[in-house]
Amino acid sequence: MAQSLLFIPDISGFTHFIQNTEAEHSQHVISELLEVLINANTQNLKLAEVEGDALFFYKVNEIPSQEKLLAQIETMFTAFYSHLKLLEKNRICPCNACATAPNLQLKIVVHSGELQFITVQEKRKPFGQFVIEAHRLLKNSIPSDNYALISNSVCEMIGLTESYQSKLYSFNRGADRYDDQDIGYLFSEIDKEKLKLKPFAIPEEVDFKSESCIVLERNFAIPANELLEYITNYAYRHYWAKGVDKFEYNPDEVTRLGTEHVCVIDGKRLNFTTVTKKAEADEIVYGERTNDVPIDELYQFFIITPISNASCKLRVEMYPRARSIFKKILISLVLKKAFRKSMNTSIDNLETAVKNQLMKEVG
């Protein structure tokens, strides 16, 4: 029977990350990274299972060539670290999960063997000795958490030897014993500095030359980070945002600079993009921009300043922007008052939502 490929990317540091960071954001980060790895599958590998912090791919009766296999491994490492760089550069959330996500690493184990299959709940999955071996190879003696491991059985079929050297790969020989059987492999630590990371959009940082024409302030009896979560987690928006019928967003994504969401008001879709502006050292800034308004642009910023460990001040600044004289007059005579009233009601709703949540926690 022909040999099949077993391919397992595994996120290193997952357990510590999940146990020592905020649960919701850590789950979002891992979910995003797994999606990135799935989308980086260039060899038509079949996804058998999502295993918490790992993906189990296979390819029946086919082993890609040395060139294709090494390219596939590099593509996944590149996609993984490109996304971590995006999370690092564009983050707005100061929580431990978002702050420490760039410390995560990746290891990829490649093995081969004759596959058997079982069917569970109408899903056909690889099964048998070589599947077990591939997973056990994740527990090895390599002194690193960032590497590619290719078992001897695969190396022999693709002609990969210890002498292979490239800008990214420098292979060493290793072996570990499992169930009284030695399994040999070649492994190469991966230096992420040698990866050609994908470019990403530079976040928009707005620099206004004039003062905001609408400013509202309110104190909240919760920590600054918690208030930020109420504002930036769009799942909470319907509790407090005035007049919005529906929110459309990616529920598996942590809000960061450049992310987008849609507010639907009376059937009209308002597209918002997350932006930022310069802030003081103790301030947390979350900003949004939309062009889907009667004027040219509307910026609104939620600036949170800690007062104590259990309280903070919220300052909302709104910057309606127009180029024509007519629209500037419209802002001055009509929209400025309407925007202020609407945002003031939203802040009232936000305060009520926060108090209700606190009462639930106390209860």
Summary of the structure (lengths in Angstrom):
residues: 363
radius of gyration: 25.6
end to end distance: 63.0
largest distance: 82.8
contacts: 1087
relative contact order: 0.12
helix: 35%
strand: 34%
